Amino acid sequence: LAALLGNGLIITAVACDHHLHSPMYFFLLNLSLLDLGTISIIVPKSMANSLWDTRSISYLGCVVQLFLIMFFLSAEYSLLTVMAYDRFAAICKPLHYGTIMGSRACVKMAAAAWASGFLNSVLHTAKTFSMPLCEGNVVDQFFCDVPGVLKLSCSDSYLRMVWAVVISVSLGFGCFIFIVLSYVQIFTAVLRIPSEQGRHKAFSTCLPHLAVVSLFICTVIFSALKPPSLSSPALDLVLAVLYSVVPPTVNPLIYSMRNKELKDALR
C-alpha cells in the first residue's frame, strides 16, 4: 500500500503539474511506473495465496510472473543508468543541457530502457523454460524468479544458460561502469563550484538518485553473487524482498524528502 500510494502520488504530481515537466521528472515518472509494475506482479499473488491458504501457481502463471519481474527490474536498471546521464548532463554540461536532453531525446532514452528490459526478459524467460524440470515443481520462493526455477532443472541444463547470463552480466556491468564514471565526473564538477550554496544544490539533485541506485544494485549483486555456503531459504527470501519489494516502497520517499519542487506539487 505504501508503494502504491507513494508512486501513485509521484505519477499524479508529475503528470498534472506543468512545473515538473522536465527531463528529470519525466524519468522519475517512468521509474514510478516500473516500481508500480514490480510491486503489482509479486505482492498481490503472494497475498492471495496467504489469504486462501495455498502456495500454488499455474505453469503459465509462473512463466508470466518471471517474464514480467525480469522485464520491470531490467528496465529499471537501464532507466537508472539513463537518469545518471541526465544528472551528468545537468551538472557537467549545463549550457548544453537543453540540447542534449531535449524532449525527443528523453523519449528515445526512456523507450530504450523499456525495450532493453523487454529483450532481456524475453531472453531469460525463453532460456529458463526451455529446460526440462527434473527436480520437482516446488519453487523455494514467494514468486517465480530465474534462480528458483533453475534449481528445478537438470544439472547439465545449466550450460544452456551460460551465454544468456554472459550477455546480461556484460550489459549490467557496462551500465554499472557508466553510472560510476558519470558520478566521478559529477562530483569532480560539483567540488569545483565556488559557493557552498551551489554545491549543496547540486548535491541535493544527485543524492536521491545515488541512494536509489546503491540500494537497487547492492541488493541485486549480493543476491546474485552470494557464495553457495550462505544460501538458505530464509536468506533467499530476505534478499528477494530487498530487491523486489523494498525499492518500490522507499524510492518515492527518497525522491520526495529532499525535493522542494515535488513536495510543493504534492501539496
C-alpha positions as CSV (number, residue, x, y, z in Angstrom):
1,L,0.0,0.0,0.0
2,A,2.9,2.4,0.8
3,A,4.4,1.6,-2.6
4,L,1.1,2.1,-4.4
5,L,0.4,5.4,-2.6
6,G,3.9,6.9,-3.0
7,N,4.4,6.0,-6.6
8,G,0.9,6.9,-7.5
9,L,1.3,10.4,-5.9
10,I,4.6,11.0,-7.8
11,I,3.0,9.9,-11.1
12,T,0.0,12.2,-10.5
13,A,2.1,15.2,-9.4
14,V,4.5,14.9,-12.4
15,A,1.6,14.4,-14.9
16,C,-0.6,17.2,-13.6
17,D,1.9,19.9,-12.5
18,H,3.5,21.8,-15.5
19,H,6.4,22.9,-13.3
20,L,7.5,19.3,-13.2
21,H,7.5,18.8,-17.0
22,S,11.3,18.5,-17.2
23,P,13.6,15.6,-18.1
24,M,14.5,14.7,-14.5
25,Y,10.8,14.4,-13.5
26,F,9.9,12.6,-16.8
27,F,12.4,9.9,-15.9
28,L,11.1,9.8,-12.3
29,L,7.6,9.2,-13.7
30,N,8.9,6.3,-15.7
31,L,10.7,5.0,-12.6
32,S,7.5,5.1,-10.6
33,L,5.6,3.2,-13.3
34,L,8.3,0.5,-13.2
35,D,8.1,0.3,-9.4
36,L,4.3,0.0,-9.6
37,G,4.7,-2.8,-12.1
38,T,7.3,-4.6,-9.9
39,I,5.2,-4.5,-6.8
40,S,2.0,-5.4,-8.6
41,I,3.5,-8.6,-10.2
42,I,4.8,-10.1,-6.9
43,V,2.8,-9.0,-3.9
44,P,-0.9,-9.5,-4.9
45,K,-0.4,-13.1,-5.8
46,S,1.5,-13.9,-2.6
47,M,-1.2,-12.1,-0.6
48,A,-3.9,-14.1,-2.3
49,N,-2.0,-17.3,-1.6
50,S,-1.7,-16.3,2.1
51,L,-5.4,-15.4,2.4
52,W,-6.6,-18.6,0.7
53,D,-4.1,-20.8,2.5
54,T,-2.4,-22.1,-0.7
55,R,1.1,-21.9,-2.2
56,S,0.3,-22.9,-5.8
57,I,0.8,-21.1,-9.1
58,S,0.0,-22.4,-12.5
59,Y,2.8,-23.1,-15.0
60,L,1.6,-20.3,-17.3
61,G,1.2,-18.0,-14.3
62,C,4.8,-18.8,-13.3
63,V,6.1,-18.0,-16.8
64,V,4.2,-14.7,-16.9
65,Q,5.4,-13.7,-13.4
66,L,9.0,-14.5,-14.2
67,F,8.8,-12.6,-17.5
68,L,7.3,-9.5,-16.0
69,I,9.5,-9.3,-12.9
70,M,12.6,-9.7,-15.2
71,F,11.1,-7.0,-17.5
72,F,10.5,-4.5,-14.8
73,L,13.7,-5.0,-12.9
74,S,15.9,-4.9,-16.1
75,A,14.1,-1.8,-17.4
76,E,14.5,-0.1,-14.0
77,Y,18.3,-0.7,-14.0
78,S,18.5,0.7,-17.6
79,L,16.4,3.7,-16.6
80,L,18.6,4.4,-13.6
81,T,21.6,4.4,-16.0
82,V,19.8,7.0,-18.2
83,M,19.0,9.1,-15.1
84,A,22.7,9.1,-14.2
85,Y,23.4,10.5,-17.7
86,D,20.7,13.1,-17.1
87,R,22.4,14.3,-13.9
88,F,25.8,14.3,-15.6
89,A,24.4,16.5,-18.4
90,A,22.7,18.9,-16.0
91,I,25.8,19.4,-13.8
92,C,28.8,18.9,-16.1
93,K,27.3,20.5,-19.3
94,P,24.6,22.9,-18.0
95,L,24.8,25.2,-21.1
96,H,24.1,22.3,-23.5
97,Y,21.6,20.6,-21.2
98,G,18.5,21.8,-23.2
99,T,20.0,20.5,-26.4
100,I,21.3,17.2,-25.0
101,M,18.1,16.4,-23.1
102,G,15.5,17.6,-25.5
103,S,12.0,16.1,-25.3
104,R,12.7,13.8,-28.3
105,A,16.0,12.6,-26.8
106,C,14.3,11.9,-23.4
107,V,11.5,9.9,-25.1
108,K,14.1,7.8,-27.0
109,M,16.2,7.2,-23.9
110,A,13.1,6.1,-21.9
111,A,11.9,3.9,-24.8
112,A,15.4,2.3,-25.0
113,A,15.3,1.5,-21.3
114,W,11.9,-0.2,-21.6
115,A,13.0,-2.0,-24.8
116,S,16.2,-3.3,-23.2
117,G,14.2,-4.7,-20.2
118,F,11.8,-6.4,-22.6
119,L,14.6,-8.0,-24.7
120,N,16.4,-9.2,-21.6
121,S,13.2,-10.6,-20.1
122,V,12.4,-12.5,-23.4
123,L,15.9,-13.9,-23.5
124,H,15.9,-15.2,-19.9
125,T,12.3,-16.4,-19.8
126,A,12.8,-18.4,-23.1
127,K,16.0,-20.0,-21.9
128,T,14.8,-20.8,-18.4
129,F,11.6,-22.5,-19.5
130,S,13.2,-24.3,-22.4
131,M,15.0,-26.5,-19.9
132,P,13.5,-29.8,-18.6
133,L,12.4,-29.5,-15.0
134,C,13.7,-32.7,-13.4
135,E,13.7,-31.8,-9.7
136,G,10.0,-31.5,-9.0
137,N,7.8,-28.4,-9.1
138,V,8.4,-26.6,-5.8
139,V,10.0,-23.2,-6.1
140,D,11.6,-22.1,-2.8
141,Q,10.5,-18.5,-3.1
142,F,7.3,-16.4,-2.8
143,F,7.4,-15.7,-6.5
144,C,8.8,-17.3,-9.7
145,D,12.3,-16.0,-10.3
146,V,15.1,-17.3,-12.5
147,P,17.3,-18.8,-9.8
148,G,14.3,-20.5,-8.1
149,V,13.1,-22.1,-11.4
150,L,16.7,-23.1,-12.4
151,K,17.1,-25.1,-9.2
152,L,14.3,-27.4,-10.6
153,S,16.2,-28.1,-13.9
154,C,18.6,-30.9,-14.6
155,S,22.2,-30.1,-13.6
156,D,23.6,-30.3,-17.1
157,S,20.9,-27.9,-18.5
158,Y,22.7,-25.0,-16.7
159,L,25.2,-24.9,-19.6
160,R,22.4,-23.7,-21.8
161,M,22.0,-20.5,-19.8
162,V,25.7,-19.6,-19.9
163,W,25.6,-17.3,-23.0
164,A,22.3,-15.6,-21.8
165,V,24.0,-14.9,-18.4
166,V,27.1,-13.7,-20.1
167,I,25.1,-11.2,-22.2
168,S,23.1,-9.9,-19.2
169,V,26.2,-9.6,-16.9
170,S,28.1,-7.8,-19.6
171,L,25.3,-5.3,-20.2
172,G,24.8,-4.9,-16.4
173,F,28.5,-4.4,-15.8
174,G,28.6,-1.8,-18.6
175,C,25.7,0.1,-17.1
176,F,27.4,0.0,-13.7
177,I,30.7,1.3,-15.1
178,F,28.8,4.1,-16.9
179,I,27.0,5.1,-13.7
180,V,30.3,5.1,-11.7
181,L,32.1,7.2,-14.3
182,S,29.2,9.6,-14.5
183,Y,29.3,10.2,-10.8
184,V,33.0,10.6,-10.7
185,Q,32.7,13.5,-13.2
186,I,29.6,14.9,-11.4
187,F,31.4,15.0,-8.0
188,T,34.5,16.5,-9.7
189,A,32.4,19.2,-11.2
190,V,30.5,19.9,-8.0
191,L,33.6,20.3,-5.9
192,R,34.8,23.0,-8.3
193,I,31.7,25.1,-7.7
194,P,33.0,28.1,-5.6
195,S,29.9,28.7,-3.5
196,E,28.7,26.4,-0.7
197,Q,25.1,27.0,-1.6
198,G,25.8,26.0,-5.3
199,R,27.5,22.8,-4.2
200,H,24.6,21.9,-1.8
201,K,22.0,22.5,-4.5
202,A,24.0,20.3,-7.0
203,F,24.4,17.5,-4.4
204,S,20.7,17.7,-3.5
205,T,19.7,16.8,-7.1
206,C,22.1,13.8,-7.2
207,L,21.9,12.2,-3.8
208,P,18.4,10.8,-4.2
209,H,19.3,9.1,-7.4
210,L,22.6,7.8,-6.0
211,A,20.7,6.4,-2.9
212,V,18.2,4.6,-5.2
213,V,21.0,3.2,-7.4
214,S,23.0,2.0,-4.4
215,L,20.0,0.2,-2.8
216,F,19.0,-1.5,-6.1
217,I,22.5,-2.5,-7.2
218,C,23.8,-3.7,-3.8
219,T,20.8,-6.0,-3.1
220,V,20.7,-7.4,-6.7
221,I,24.5,-8.0,-6.8
222,F,24.6,-9.6,-3.3
223,S,21.6,-11.8,-4.2
224,A,23.3,-13.0,-7.5
225,L,26.9,-13.3,-6.3
226,K,26.5,-14.6,-2.8
227,P,28.5,-17.9,-2.2
228,P,26.6,-21.1,-2.1
229,S,27.6,-21.7,1.5
230,L,25.5,-18.7,2.5
231,S,22.4,-19.9,0.6
232,S,19.4,-20.8,2.6
233,P,15.6,-20.4,2.0
234,A,15.3,-17.7,4.7
235,L,18.2,-15.6,3.3
236,D,17.0,-16.0,-0.2
237,L,13.6,-14.8,0.9
238,V,15.0,-11.7,2.7
239,L,17.2,-10.8,-0.3
240,A,14.2,-11.2,-2.7
241,V,12.2,-8.8,-0.6
242,L,15.1,-6.4,-0.5
243,Y,15.5,-6.1,-4.3
244,S,11.8,-6.6,-5.4
245,V,9.6,-5.0,-2.6
246,V,11.8,-2.5,-0.7
247,P,13.0,-0.3,-3.6
248,P,9.5,0.4,-5.0
249,T,8.4,1.3,-1.5
250,V,11.3,3.6,-0.5
251,N,12.1,5.2,-3.9
252,P,9.2,7.7,-3.6
253,L,10.3,8.6,0.0
254,I,13.9,9.1,-1.1
255,Y,13.0,11.3,-4.0
256,S,10.4,13.4,-2.2
257,M,12.2,14.1,1.1
258,R,14.9,16.4,-0.3
259,N,12.9,17.7,-3.3
260,K,11.1,21.0,-2.6
261,E,9.5,21.2,-6.1
262,L,8.0,17.8,-5.7
263,K,6.7,18.5,-2.2
264,D,5.1,21.7,-3.4
265,A,3.5,19.9,-6.3
266,L,2.1,17.2,-4.0
267,R,0.7,19.9,-1.6
